[in-house]
């Protein structure tokens, strides 16, 4: 164990399909002090090792331990990323860093470790509910992909459980969602929740409403889609009110997000709260605060009264997973000491 006053240097990473964030933290117990951090475009690198080597070579600090939260299932020290052509190996990273051991954890697990380090100013409350301090919490995180996981109370602290719930089957609730399912099934075969609740999912919904429901397309937006990131184009146009089609895309997306968050609350009996992570929710916060999200969240038949009591919050701090990876690294190093 670390003695009082001792500091430890840890390397932490939050690795997603769009961005890779790396940071050095100085840690003392549960307290993390950020020393330096950088963000890299994931798709421009051939591997995580390449990015880590650039970061460590630039800053020339020597960490005692490292932990990386990666979008994908961590199995036997290896992660094959579903949204990147990478295979990440803990032993290879440890050798490159010159340290005995590197921890690879699921990115949702890292987010859950980080939630307890965030203050009230890092959350936007969508539903105050009646939080149970001893209840489980669930994370539903839409970004490049869709992540879902839970943390439970063991009597003293929250214990995150990694998950890949975003890859569970998409279940439509009504006629339009059934048409969406059939459209995506023709395109992909199997349809997971990630096919609709993610950045690419926004584009899928747009194409469906345009090509199947025949909603008129804005020529200006159509041109922008050819040269810029489609999810960003669609979201900005919807929020600016300059594209009715984009507005309906976002409305359907918000309703689907609310429904799936409600499903997670039921699956895990998350009476401690539902947290929305990822890069999309903070950008569409005003739409999430409208009636569509919570109506879909609570529309669960006989379970609706239960859902109305469950707190729902948006995580505003984009470094929550990075903080969580740093916290995980420090905790596991202390256990080994």
Buried (B, 14 or more C-beta within 10 A) or exposed (E): EBEEEEEBBBBBBBBBBBBBBBBBBBBBBEEBEBEEBBBBEBBEBEBBBBBBBBBBEEBEEEBBBBBBBBBBBBEEBBBBBBBBEBEBBBEBBBEBBEBEBBBBBBBBBBBBBBBBBBEEEBBBEBBEBEBBEEBBBBBBBBBBBBBBBBBBBEEEEBBBBBBBBBBBEBEBEEEBBEBBBBBBEEEEEEBBBBBBBBBBBBBBBBBBBBEEEEBEBBEEBEEBBEEEBBBEBBBBBBBEEEBBBBBBBBBBBBBBBBBBBBBBBBBBBBBBBBBBBBBBBBBBEEBBBEEBBBBBBBBBEEEEEBBBBBBBBBBBBBBBBBBBBBBBBBBBBBEEE
